Amino acid sequence: SSGINAEYGELVGAANGTRFEFSPLSRGVVKTLSERIAAVGGAALIIDYGENTLTSDFTFRAFRNHEQVNPLEDLGLCDLTADVNWRDLAANVGEGVKVHGPINQSDFLTLMGIGERFKQMYGKVPEEKRDSFIHALDFLCSPDQMGARFKVMCITRSSDPTPFCFET
């Protein structure tokens, strides 16, 4: 029906087994943010993990002590999580705003100058903490760590220029 197409339009024609995350609360938050930005200006920068495509992977999972565990075991003692559905967030912004991205976190941080900042700070880091400092940069930016897994999306007024790190 047309109601289903409006609500789940991205699934029309999707292959069997395709999964997606649906969060009415996230839709409400992005709608409220976009209404506020349209009315008074400013911007929203949203950073989280997830893909900008539909997937056959099941993204709902649980973590305990930094290890992935069965979400049905140890109820109440685990962190439950699911990937952000970036396409759904972008499709649910209000009038008077535009969406930029999402782009990979590594691209965003690189364009924002993380390499230069790292060079400035490295000499100030005590010798015994330098390996940890290098590891932290790698963890944030490496494609096999958070660099590609995390995405960055920006919402601005429609009349505002595109933020430089989102220019294509």
Buried (B, 14 or more C-beta within 10 A) or exposed (E): EEEEEEEEEBBEEEEEEEBBBEBEEBBEBBBEBBBBBBEEEEBBEBBBBBBBEBBEEEBEBBEEEEEEBEBEEEEEEBEEBBBBBBBBBBEBBBEEBBBBBBBBBBBBBBBBEBEEEBEEEEEEBEEEEEEEBEEEBEEBBBEEBBBBBBBBBBBBBEEBEEBEBBEE
